[in-house]
C-alpha cells in the first residue's frame, strides 16, 4: 500500500508521468554527474578555447549547415516528387545523413588539414581518410539502392497481373 502524502506534496498526474520511476531519476542524476565530471575535466585545460569552439560550432551549425542541408533535402524531395517517386526520399536521406555525419566528425582528417599535428600525436598518417570516406559513402548509397530495388521487386511480385 502506498503511503498517503500531504496534498501539497502530491505530484500532478502529468508531472508524475514526466518524472518517471525512482530508477529513472537515479539514472538521470548519474548522467548529470557524469556530464558535470566530463565538463570539469574538459574545461580544466583551455576553458576559453573550448567555450569558443562550442559556441562557434553551434553558430556554424544553426546559421550555415542547417539551411544548407534543409535546402538539399528540399531539392531531393522536389525532384523525386516531380518524378512521381516521393516515397523514395528516405532511400536518399539516410545514406546522405550518415555520410554527412561521418564527414562532419572526420573532416580534419579527411581534408588533411591536421596532417602534421595528427602524425606527431599518433605516429600515423592521414593518407587514405578521403578514399575511405568516399568508399563508405558509395557503400551506403549502394546498400540503399539495393534495399529500394528489393522493395520494388517485392511490390511488383505482389501486384496481380493486369488483364488485357
N, C-alpha and C positions, 0 to 999 in steps of 0.2 A: 504494500500500500504506500502511495506517495505521501510524503509529509505535506501538511497544509501550510501555505505561506501567507504572510500578511498580504492583503490586497494590493498594497503599494509595491511589493516585491515580486508580484507575478508579472511574467512577460506577456506582452501582447501576442496573440496567436501567430500573426505574421512574423513578428520578430523571433518567436520561438522556432519557426521553420528556418529562418535565415541563419540563426546561430548554430543549430545542429546539436549533435551529441557532445558529451564531455570529451570523448576521444577526439572528435574533430577540433574542439577548442584547444586541447593539448597539442595536437599535431600543428595547428596554426601557430600557437605560441612557440613551439620548437622551430618552425620555419622562420618566424620573425627573429628569433635568437640567432639562428644560423646566418640569416641575411645581415644582421647587425654585426656579427663577428666578421663576416667577409668584408663588409663595408669598412670596418675599423682597420682591418689588415690592408685593404686596398688603398685607403686614403692615408695610411701612415707614411708612405714614401713621398709622393708628389701629389698632394691633395688638390692643388690648383690645376695641375695638368689633367688629372682625372675628371675634375668638375667641368673644365672647359671641353674635354673630349665628350662627356655625356651630353652636355648642352648642345655642342656642335653637331653631334650625331642625331640628336632629336630634331634639331632645326633642319639639318640636311635631309632627314627622312621626311619630315612633315611638309617642308616647303619645296623640295626638289623631287625626291624619289616617288613619293605617293602620287603626285599629279602625273608623273611620267608613266608609272605602271597602271594607273587608272585610265590614262589615255590609250595605252597599248591594249588593255583589256577591252575597252570600248570599241577599238578598231577591229579586234578579232571577233567580238560579238556581232558587230555590224556586218563584217564580211561573211561570217557564217550564216547570219540571218538572211542576207541577200542571196546566198547560195541555197537557201532552204535547209540548212543543216545546223540550226541553232543548238540542238541537243548535243552537238559535238564539242561545244565550248569547253567542257571540263577536261576533254582529252588534250586540249592545248594549254589550259590554265595550270593544271597540276604539274606537268613537267617543266613548264616555264617558271613557275613559282619555286620549285625545288632547285632548278638550275640557277635562278637569281639568288636564292639563299646561299648556295654554295659559292657563287661569285662574290657576294657580299662578305661572307666570312673569310674567304681565302684571297680576297682581292690583292692585298700587298704581295703575296707570293705569286699569284697568277700573273700580275702585271710586272713582276720583277723589280718593284720599287725598293724592296728591302734586302736585296741580294747580299750585299756586303755585311750588313748587320746580322742577318739570319745565318750566314755562313760562319761568322765569328762566334755566334752564340751556340749553334748546334753542330757545327762542323760538316753540315750537309749543304748541298747545292739547291738552288731554287729552280734548276732546269727541270722541265717536264710538267710543271704545275698547269701551265696553259694547255698543253696537249691532253693531260688527264682530265681537266675540266671540260674541254671540248668533247672528249670521248664519253664522259659521263653524261653530258648533255645530249649527245647523239643517242646513247643507250636509253635515256629517259624518254625522249621523243619517239624512238623506235618501239619501245615497250608500250607506250601509249597508243601508237598506231596499230600494233598487234592486238591490243585489247579492243580497240574500236573495230578492227576487221573481224575479230571473233564475235563481237556483239552483233555486227551487221549480218554475219553469216548465220548466227542462230536465229535472228529475226526473220531472215528470208526462208529458213527451213520451216519455221512455224507457220508462215503465211500459207494459206490454202492456194492451190493453183487457180489462175484466172481462167474462167470458162469463156470460150470464144463463140 
